[in-house]
Amino acid sequence: MRIDAPVDSPNFSRLIQCTCKREERWQRSMAEINDMSNMSLVRDWTFETFNPDVPGAREAYETARAYARDPYNWLILVGDYGCGKTHLAAAIANYALSELDMRPVFTVVPDLLDYLRSTFSPADPQAATPARYETRFDTIRSADLLVLDDLGTENATPWAQEKLFQIINHRYMERLPTVVTTNVAPDRIDGRIRSRLFDVGLSTVVIIDAGDYRTRGVDFRAMRRRINPNQRG
């Protein structure tokens, strides 16, 4: 549509999108985000379904809730397998989607890199269009809120490592809200990425020492005795 403005106005002859076109672009953008995000898989992982009363989990829970209400800068959740860091990261994304009208992308890092590789060099060569890859890549790195789950578990090929660095560096430079979970020691993370993740002027780092939620209540000693009745202890 063309704005009806006087000749001496800065808006004279300026073209703008009509409401239906803006809605169409919004829906297309949301479809792309849903296509590359794992939000549907974690839709039930909310703050209400998280148990913060497990020893070692309360601080992480409170910090994640405060961040969700005002997702500013970066939140880094560090902990061993099953400690609840992925649940909290998903809860932040779900809160942003339902309460803040943001468009979060929640993705497991190895899956993200596999997705980008398939978009960049798909099985069908006809689908390998630079525009398609660049659009998807830009949608990820510029998402309203990006949650990178399981950083450090990816297959660190040079291509994958460079793409991951480009995503993280873009969000670092633009100060875009980002949540990262990892269970690897900092010295196992690429130095360029590590420097940005643990920048004290940008990131809040929470170490979760809550044990494994998934195996809580499992009597491993009893299981071992059933497998090997002669084993003691």
N, C-alpha and C positions, 0 to 999 in steps of 0.2 A: 504494500500500500504506500501511497505517496502522501506526505503530510501537506495539508492545506495551510500554507503559511505565506506571509507577505514576501515580496521579492527581497527585501532587505533583511529578512530573518535568516539566522544560521541554519534553520530547518527547512528553508525553501528547497523544494525538489528532493528532500531527503526521503529515502525509502525505508520503511519499517515493516517488520513481519506482522501479519494479522494474528489475531488470537488463536485461530485454528492451526496456523503454521507453527506458532510457539508451542502449542499443545502437542502437535505432531512430533516436533523435535524433542520435546520432553519425554514423550512415550518411547521414541526410538532410542534415546539416551538411556532410559531406564531398562529397556530390553537388552541393550548391550551390556549394561552393568550386571543385570541378572544372569546373562549368559556367561560372564567371566567370573562371577562371584559365587561363593558357597553359602550365601545367606539362607537359602531354603533348607540347608542341611542342619543349621544351627538355630533355627527360629525359636526353639524351645529353651535355648540356653540364655536365660535372663538372670537378672539379679534376684528375682523371686524364687528361682529354682536352684540357686546356689546356697550351699550351707556354709556360712561364715564362722560357725562356732567350733570348727575343727581347729585344734592348736596350730598356729602358724598362718592361718588364713585371714584373720580379721583385718590386719593392716592392709593387705592387698585388696580385700573387698571394699573397705572404706575409701581407699585411694582410687580404685576403679570407678566407684559410684560418683565420687566428686569430679573425676575427669569426665565422665559421661555427661554430667549436667553442664559442663563448660569445656568441651573438647578443644583445648588450646595447647599448642606445642606437642611434645611427644611423651608417650608412656611406654616404658620398657618393662616387661614382666619376665623375670628370670626364675626358673625353677626346674626341678626334675620331672620326669614323666608322671602324669596323673595328679599333679599338685593343684590343678584348677586354673592354671593360667589361660588356657584356651577358652574355658567357660567364661571367665571374666572378660576376655577380649571380645568374645561373641556377644556378651551382655551389653558391652559398650556400643557395639555396632547396632544391635537391636534397639537400644534406647535411642540412638541417633536417628534411626529410621522411623521409629514410631512417635517419638516425642519432639524431635528437633527438625523434622522434615528435611533431613540431610540424605544424601545418596551415598551410603557407605559401600565399600568393597571389602569383603572378608575373604581372604584367600590363604591357602597353605602354600608356602614359598615353592617347594618342589613342583606342586601342581601349577602354580602360576607360570613358572619357567617352561614347563612342558606345554602349557597353553600358548605361550608366546612363540615357542619354537614351531608348533603346529600351524600357527597363523602366518609365521614368517616363511615357512617352507612346508606347506601342507602336502598330504599324499596326492592330492589332485593339483597338478601344476597350474591349472586354469584358475584356481582360487588364490594363487600367490600374487595378489596385487599389493603394491607398496601402500596404496591409500588405505586398504583394509587393515593392514598391519599397523600403520602409523596411527590410525583412528583408535584401534583397540589399545595400543601402547599408551597413547596420550590420555585415554579415558582412565586407565589404571593409575598412572603417575599423577594425575590431576584430580582424583576423586575427592569428594568433600571430606571423607574420612577413609583412610586406608588402614586395614588391619592385616599385618603380615605375620602369619602363624608359623611356628617351627622354623625360624630363621637358623641357618647353619646345618640343616639336614639335607640341603639341596646337593645335587651332583654338580660340583663346582667346575664345569667346563669353562674355558675362557669366554665363550660367547654368553653363557648363562650368567657368569660373574659380572660381566660388563653390563648386561641388561639390568641386573639387580642393582648394581651401583648407580646406573643412570636414574632409575626410579627413586632410590633413596636420596641421591644427591639433589634431584629436582625438588623433592619435598623438603629437604634440608634448607636449600637456598630460598624457597618460597615460604618456609615455616608453615607448612600445611599439616593439619592434625593427623597424627600417625601413631598407631599402636603396634608394638612388635613383641612377640613372644619368642623365647629361645631357651633351650636346655643345654647349650654348649658353652664351654668356657670362653671368655672374651678373646683369648689368644688364638682360638681356632676360627675366628671370624676375620674376613679380609680386613686388613688394616685401614683401608680407606673408609669402609663401612663402619668398622668399630669406632673410629674417631668421631664419626657423626652421631652414632647411636648413643654414645656415652658423653656427649657434650653437656657439661653441667649447666650451661646457659640455656639449653633447649629441653633436655630430657629429664623426666622423673623416673628413676630406676627403682623397682620394687623386687626384692628377692623373696620368693615364696618358699618357705620351709614347712610345708604342710603334709608331707608324705603323699602316698598314692591313694587318691579317692577311689579309684577303680577296684583296688584290692583290699580296701578297708573292711575289716571283719573276717577276712579269709584266714583260716588257720592252716598256714603252710606246713607246719610241723605235722599236723594230723594227716594232711595230704601225702606227705613224704612217708609216713608210717603205713598208710594204706597201699602205697606203691611198693614199699619195701618193708614188710612187717618186721624184719630182723633189725631194722635201723632204730637206734635209740636216740631220744632227745628231739 
